[in-house]
Amino acid sequence: MIAWSAVHWPEMAPTIVTREAGGSHGASIIPRGFSASAMPVTLVLVSSLMAISPWVNAKFSSLTGMPMPRYDRSAARVRTATQAGLCLVMCAMHVFVVGLHTGLETSALTLVAMEP
């Protein structure tokens, strides 16, 4: 995602307007720095939380006195599969969001379907 943002940075418009001002609300303007960094930062935060989730689960289980379920490999596989799926979806959304700034808008349906 960082490489995609760096390659397309010169082509990105400084801001995009997602909603025009009118009536009782102002315009919604998104700067390119936010668009370029939002998905990578979110992915790092979610990955960090998922990495410490077994430790947090163990701590809360010991505080409440409830027995912690036996750790098995299936729980690790589920976390890994969830992380891999989340990474793919966030990468596709990042390409879509950067495309809004460059004018090379790729439809979200095309990105999710992984079609050319």
QUIJO-V886241 format. One record per residue. N is the residue number from 1. OMEGA is omega as a letter, one per 20 degrees, with the letter a starting at -180 (* if undefined). NEAR is the number of other ideal C-beta (glycine too) atoms within 10 Angstrom. Layout:
N | OMEGA | NEAR
N | OMEGA | NEAR
This chain:
1 | r | 21
2 | r | 11
3 | r | 7
4 | r | 16
5 | a | 21
6 | a | 10
7 | a | 10
8 | a | 17
9 | a | 14
10 | a | 7
11 | a | 12
12 | r | 20
13 | a | 14
14 | r | 9
15 | r | 15
16 | r | 17
17 | a | 11
18 | r | 10
19 | r | 10
20 | r | 9
21 | r | 11
22 | r | 8
23 | a | 5
24 | a | 5
25 | r | 9
26 | r | 10
27 | r | 11
28 | a | 11
29 | a | 13
30 | r | 16
31 | a | 13
32 | r | 21
33 | r | 13
34 | a | 12
35 | a | 20
36 | a | 22
37 | a | 14
38 | a | 16
39 | r | 23
40 | a | 16
41 | r | 12
42 | r | 15
43 | r | 18
44 | r | 10
45 | a | 10
46 | r | 15
47 | r | 12
48 | r | 10
49 | r | 10
50 | a | 14
51 | a | 11
52 | a | 10
53 | r | 12
54 | r | 14
55 | r | 9
56 | r | 10
57 | r | 14
58 | a | 12
59 | a | 12
60 | r | 11
61 | r | 13
62 | r | 11
63 | a | 8
64 | a | 9
65 | r | 6
66 | r | 9
67 | r | 8
68 | r | 13
69 | r | 9
70 | r | 6
71 | r | 11
72 | a | 8
73 | a | 7
74 | r | 8
75 | r | 14
76 | r | 11
77 | r | 10
78 | r | 10
79 | r | 14
80 | r | 11
81 | r | 10
82 | r | 12
83 | r | 15
84 | r | 10
85 | r | 10
86 | r | 15
87 | r | 14
88 | a | 13
89 | a | 14
90 | r | 17
91 | r | 16
92 | r | 18
93 | r | 17
94 | r | 23
95 | r | 19
96 | a | 17
97 | r | 20
98 | r | 24
99 | r | 19
100 | r | 17
101 | a | 22
102 | a | 16
103 | r | 10
104 | a | 11
105 | r | 11
106 | a | 14
107 | a | 11
108 | r | 14
109 | r | 8
110 | r | 13
111 | a | 18
112 | r | 13
113 | a | 9
114 | r | 8
115 | r | 8
116 | * | 3
